[in-house]
């Protein structure tokens, strides 16, 4: 399982399946954004905080899309 240090706490990645191809992404109890499985080998993501970059397409895995959202929102 993956985790991140945030404000001197270790918070685990958590995914909640909303539909067949949509997942909500959390770190601990903090909502980060949504991940979408577009094709068998392609993922997209949308940040929970408004920004000019969302949505972003073309990630190879759910993990890479999650890492991007964490970097975009300054969690890592």
GROMACS elastic network, one bead per residue, 0.5 to 0.9 nm:
[ bonds ]
;  ai    aj funct       b0    kb
    1    12     6  0.71375   500
    1    13     6  0.72303   500
    2    11     6  0.86612   500
    2    12     6  0.58887   500
    2    13     6  0.56991   500
    2    14     6  0.88475   500
    3    10     6  0.64326   500
    3    11     6  0.53518   500
    3    13     6  0.55227   500
    3    27     6  0.75993   500
    3    28     6  0.87282   500
    4     9     6  0.81517   500
    4    10     6  0.56757   500
    4    11     6  0.53917   500
    4    12     6  0.64519   500
    4    13     6  0.77056   500
    4    27     6  0.76043   500
    4    75     6  0.77306   500
    4    76     6  0.72233   500
    5     8     6  0.61727   500
    5     9     6  0.54652   500
    5    11     6  0.62558   500
    5    12     6  0.89062   500
    5    75     6  0.81273   500
    5    76     6  0.78720   500
    6     9     6  0.52979   500
    6    10     6  0.63997   500
    6    11     6  0.69701   500
    6    75     6  0.67226   500
    6    76     6  0.81119   500
    7    10     6  0.84246   500
   10    28     6  0.83647   500
   11    27     6  0.56710   500
   11    29     6  0.83920   500
   12    26     6  0.82272   500
   12    27     6  0.55600   500
   12    28     6  0.54265   500
   13    25     6  0.73641   500
   13    26     6  0.59734   500
   13    28     6  0.65123   500
   13    66     6  0.87000   500
   14    24     6  0.82800   500
   14    25     6  0.59746   500
   14    26     6  0.50167   500
   14    27     6  0.59801   500
   14    28     6  0.68112   500
   14    29     6  0.84721   500
   15    23     6  0.60999   500
   15    24     6  0.56215   500
   15    26     6  0.62175   500
   15    27     6  0.87421   500
   16    22     6  0.86191   500
   16    23     6  0.54406   500
   16    24     6  0.50640   500
   16    25     6  0.66392   500
   16    26     6  0.80686   500
   17    20     6  0.73501   500
   17    21     6  0.79552   500
   17    22     6  0.62010   500
   17    24     6  0.64582   500
   18    21     6  0.78041   500
   18    22     6  0.54116   500
   18    23     6  0.54571   500
   18    24     6  0.67865   500
   19    22     6  0.50248   500
   19    23     6  0.71168   500
   20    23     6  0.84229   500
   20    37     6  0.84673   500
   21    35     6  0.81640   500
   21    36     6  0.55351   500
   21    38     6  0.72012   500
   22    34     6  0.69387   500
   22    35     6  0.58251   500
   22    37     6  0.65739   500
   23    33     6  0.86310   500
   23    34     6  0.56191   500
   23    35     6  0.50941   500
   23    36     6  0.64190   500
   23    37     6  0.84113   500
   24    31     6  0.76645   500
   24    32     6  0.78586   500
   24    33     6  0.60297   500
   24    35     6  0.63255   500
   24    36     6  0.89559   500
   25    30     6  0.86453   500
   25    31     6  0.63020   500
   25    32     6  0.56255   500
   25    33     6  0.54058   500
   25    34     6  0.56737   500
   25    35     6  0.69549   500
   25    66     6  0.73662   500
   26    29     6  0.60864   500
   26    30     6  0.53643   500
   26    32     6  0.53419   500
   26    33     6  0.73000   500
   26    34     6  0.89436   500
   27    30     6  0.52510   500
   27    31     6  0.67039   500
   27    32     6  0.69543   500
   27    70     6  0.89327   500
   28    31     6  0.82502   500
   31    34     6  0.88415   500
   31    48     6  0.68262   500
   32    46     6  0.88696   500
   32    47     6  0.62718   500
   32    48     6  0.52899   500
   32    49     6  0.76623   500
   32    66     6  0.86354   500
   32    69     6  0.68984   500
   32    70     6  0.72589   500
   32    73     6  0.77461   500
   33    45     6  0.72067   500
   33    46     6  0.56366   500
   33    49     6  0.76380   500
   33    66     6  0.85688   500
   33    69     6  0.71413   500
   34    44     6  0.84526   500
   34    45     6  0.56636   500
   34    46     6  0.53035   500
   34    47     6  0.65440   500
   34    48     6  0.71885   500
   34    66     6  0.88784   500
   35    43     6  0.69052   500
   35    44     6  0.57607   500
   35    46     6  0.65750   500
   35    47     6  0.88097   500
   35    62     6  0.72057   500
   35    65     6  0.71434   500
   35    66     6  0.76630   500
   36    42     6  0.86098   500
   36    43     6  0.55719   500
   36    44     6  0.50304   500
   36    45     6  0.60513   500
   36    46     6  0.84175   500
   36    62     6  0.84190   500
   37    40     6  0.72899   500
   37    41     6  0.80256   500
   37    42     6  0.62334   500
   37    44     6  0.65330   500
   37    45     6  0.89145   500
   37    61     6  0.88212   500
   37    62     6  0.79476   500
   38    41     6  0.78007   500
   38    42     6  0.54977   500
   38    43     6  0.55047   500
   38    44     6  0.67735   500
   38    57     6  0.86858   500
   38    58     6  0.88066   500
   39    42     6  0.50593   500
   39    43     6  0.72046   500
   40    43     6  0.85049   500
   41    58     6  0.87445   500
   41    59     6  0.81078   500
   41    60     6  0.58496   500
   41    61     6  0.70084   500
   42    57     6  0.76909   500
   42    58     6  0.55127   500
   42    59     6  0.55619   500
   42    60     6  0.53175   500
   42    61     6  0.67304   500
   42    62     6  0.85563   500
   43    56     6  0.87923   500
   43    57     6  0.63149   500
   43    58     6  0.57900   500
   43    60     6  0.63230   500
   43    61     6  0.61441   500
   43    62     6  0.62589   500
   43    64     6  0.86820   500
   43    65     6  0.67810   500
   44    55     6  0.69149   500
   44    56     6  0.55993   500
   44    58     6  0.61550   500
   44    59     6  0.63292   500
   44    62     6  0.83776   500
   44    65     6  0.67165   500
   45    54     6  0.71993   500
   45    55     6  0.56958   500
   45    56     6  0.55300   500
   45    57     6  0.66618   500
   45    59     6  0.85681   500
   45    62     6  0.89471   500
   45    65     6  0.61268   500
   45    66     6  0.78323   500
   45    68     6  0.85141   500
   45    69     6  0.74260   500
   46    49     6  0.86466   500
   46    50     6  0.89887   500
   46    53     6  0.85503   500
   46    54     6  0.51508   500
   46    56     6  0.67212   500
   46    69     6  0.77715   500
   47    50     6  0.67642   500
   47    51     6  0.75588   500
   47    53     6  0.86460   500
   47    54     6  0.62689   500
   47    55     6  0.74750   500
   47    69     6  0.62168   500
   47    72     6  0.79869   500
   47    73     6  0.78366   500
   48    51     6  0.89605   500
   48    69     6  0.88461   500
   48    73     6  0.88112   500
   49    73     6  0.75484   500
   50    53     6  0.87693   500
   50    54     6  0.77872   500
   51    54     6  0.62356   500
   52    55     6  0.84951   500
   53    56     6  0.65778   500
   53    72     6  0.89216   500
   54    57     6  0.88728   500
   56    59     6  0.83142   500
   56    65     6  0.85564   500
   57    65     6  0.86425   500
   58    61     6  0.89415   500
   58    65     6  0.86920   500
   59    62     6  0.73157   500
   59    63     6  0.86888   500
   59    64     6  0.61539   500
   59    65     6  0.57559   500
   60    63     6  0.84068   500
   60    64     6  0.67884   500
   60    65     6  0.79488   500
   61    64     6  0.54233   500
   61    65     6  0.65729   500
   61    66     6  0.87341   500
   62    65     6  0.51775   500
   62    66     6  0.61250   500
   62    67     6  0.86601   500
   63    66     6  0.50089   500
   63    67     6  0.61638   500
   63    68     6  0.86607   500
   64    67     6  0.50463   500
   64    68     6  0.62350   500
   64    69     6  0.87459   500
   65    68     6  0.51391   500
   65    69     6  0.63977   500
   65    70     6  0.88069   500
   66    69     6  0.51792   500
   66    70     6  0.63180   500
   66    71     6  0.87400   500
   67    70     6  0.51233   500
   67    71     6  0.62524   500
   67    72     6  0.85416   500
   67    76     6  0.83513   500
   68    71     6  0.51429   500
   68    72     6  0.59778   500
   68    73     6  0.85915   500
   69    73     6  0.61394   500
   69    74     6  0.84993   500
   69    75     6  0.85684   500
   70    73     6  0.52919   500
   70    74     6  0.60804   500
   70    75     6  0.50610   500
   70    76     6  0.59466   500
   71    74     6  0.50021   500
   71    75     6  0.59635   500
   71    76     6  0.53787   500
   72    75     6  0.78377   500
   72    76     6  0.86658   500
   73    76     6  0.81778   500
